[in-house]
Amino acid sequence: MRSADRRAPSAMTSATSPAAAQPSAQPSAQPSARPSAQPSAHSPAASPVHLPEQLAAIDWLLARLPAAARVLDIGSGTGRPTADLIAGQGHRVTGYDVSAAMVELATAQVPAAHFAVADLRELHFAPGSWEAVTAFVPPLELDRDELDAALARIADWLAPGGYTVLATDDAAEAEVFAQRLRASGLKVLHEQTSAFRAELPGTGGADGTGGADGAERLFLYSRKPGGPAVPAHALAAPYPHPTSYRGPRRPTRQGGYDRQDGQDRAAVESRVERHDIAPVVESLAGNTAVLHLGAADDPLVRALSARGVTVLPQDTGQPPLPDASVDAAVADRVLDGADDPKAVVAELVRVVDRSHPRARIVLLQGAPDNGPVDLWNRVCAPLTGEQPDHQGFLLTQAAEVLAAHGFDDLAWHRVPVRLLFPERDPEQRTRAAADVLAGLWQTGDPRLDRLPEALLPVLNAHFRTAEESADDTGADSVNDDGVMLVAAPRYHH
């Protein structure tokens, strides 16, 4: 069993897959390529080492971008890490740099993106051309008027609801730079400073700009007002969505892997490899009172409690909490078992204190390629005559409720979970998987008595295909990946 990769928090293979047409740049004059021996601020001979703050900024952006977003990377340099990470998640990235040598290198290193030679001062795009603009290399050669003009143009290029993540070495004047962004019509959401150092020593500065190792760099995240409250997101795929809720599917699993019919819960839980707990706990850093919808003894509850968080387990049999009585809430894969998922989310909104600086609502549901959901749709639903399950539809409906009530900063993340079946004998492995998965959906419907046998050929094909693949990923497991949707009020200030 291979460990799931959590470097990039969301799997961004878009189901919508718009044509990868790039907005056309129209420089007012053909820019000349500056020699690589004299790098400009937009073309560093040495890009910064991958700073945690820069990687965090990219992760932050990826969690909010709509599917197949158009992203402009100014001062793209070698293409790494920015263009590489963003294009790798299915977005359409175009990078511009004044150095032809850097453009050539970036093109070779990041073939999924498009790169061209141009100077920021000579770039022109139609309004609304980009869903995001990144600029991690400070434009030190611009004077104050040129910088103000450039920021105004960037704001114009952004589509409503679009994001910018910019960096500057002028950390001492953080508020001044933030005011420039606000004057351009953008909302500043976050500021972060960090020290940086050169990737290639001896180049006249930390990144070829004349800065020194340990100098402070300021990162600013901002957003253009407007746009859809809940843009289409790859983690809510496939599209188009159903027009209405299919109704509750009541599995025996709620949050944890609860068992009925005498099955050994401990034995089943030993098969679950969960990498979704740590991201949830991290998203609630700073929270002290958290409502949890799901199994009362779920490992997530134990992990939060170990951090000193007061966790209030809640189910439908308990009296409701008072308004604004907690600073965060978590719903752990319960929406698809609710009669009215939107009402569940509205209740979470009611009990969370929106004025708290760390107000959060975290929802967990299945990922678009979740194995048990796929098996339900292909095998179980036909047996019972029910409609297919669509986890992305549930999360989008929930996101719309959250945004309508002020929890409009929506971050989508993939969280890995695996169901392990390490049996060495293929027949025993397939039988164990069929029994465990059938146990998740034994709801008393007599038609599901045939479920284990119906699952056998599908699971046998799954394990056989995985064994024959180049890396044999999934040869001893079924993907139960989830989506973590984190919602917070966007503007607390």
Sequence and secondary structure as in RCSB ss.txt:
>XXXX:A:sequence
MRSADRRAPSAMTSATSPAAAQPSAQPSAQPSARPSAQPSAHSPAASPVHLPEQLAAIDWLLARLPAAARVLDIG
SGTGRPTADLIAGQGHRVTGYDVSAAMVELATAQVPAAHFAVADLRELHFAPGSWEAVTAFVPPLELDRDELDAA
LARIADWLAPGGYTVLATDDAAEAEVFAQRLRASGLKVLHEQTSAFRAELPGTGGADGTGGADGAERLFLYSRKP
GGPAVPAHALAAPYPHPTSYRGPRRPTRQGGYDRQDGQDRAAVESRVERHDIAPVVESLAGNTAVLHLGAADDPL
VRALSARGVTVLPQDTGQPPLPDASVDAAVADRVLDGADDPKAVVAELVRVVDRSHPRARIVLLQGAPDNGPVDL
WNRVCAPLTGEQPDHQGFLLTQAAEVLAAHGFDDLAWHRVPVRLLFPERDPEQRTRAAADVLAGLWQTGDPRLDR
LPEALLPVLNAHFRTAEESADDTGADSVNDDGVMLVAAPRYHH
>XXXX:A:secstr
      SSSS    SS           SS      TTS  TTS SS B   HHHHHHHHHHHTT  TT EEEEET
 TT TTHHHHHHTTT EEEEEES HHHHHHHHHH TTSEEEE  GGG    TT EEEEEE S  TT  HHHHHHH
HHHHHHHEEEEEEEEEEES GGGHHHHHHHHHHTT EEEEEEEEE  BSSSSSSSSSSSS  TT EEEEEEEE S
 S SS   GGG SSS  SS       S SSS    TT  HHHHHTTEEE SHHHHHHHTTT  EEEEES TT HH
HHHHHHTT EEEEE TTS    TT BSEEEEES GGG S HHHHHHHHHHHB TTSTT EEEEEEE TT HHHHH
IIIIIHHHHT     HHHHHHHHHHHHHHTT  EEEEEEE EEEE   SSHHHHHHHHHHHHHHHT  S GGGGG
HHHHHHHHHHHHHHHHHHSSS TTTTEEE  EEEEEEE S   
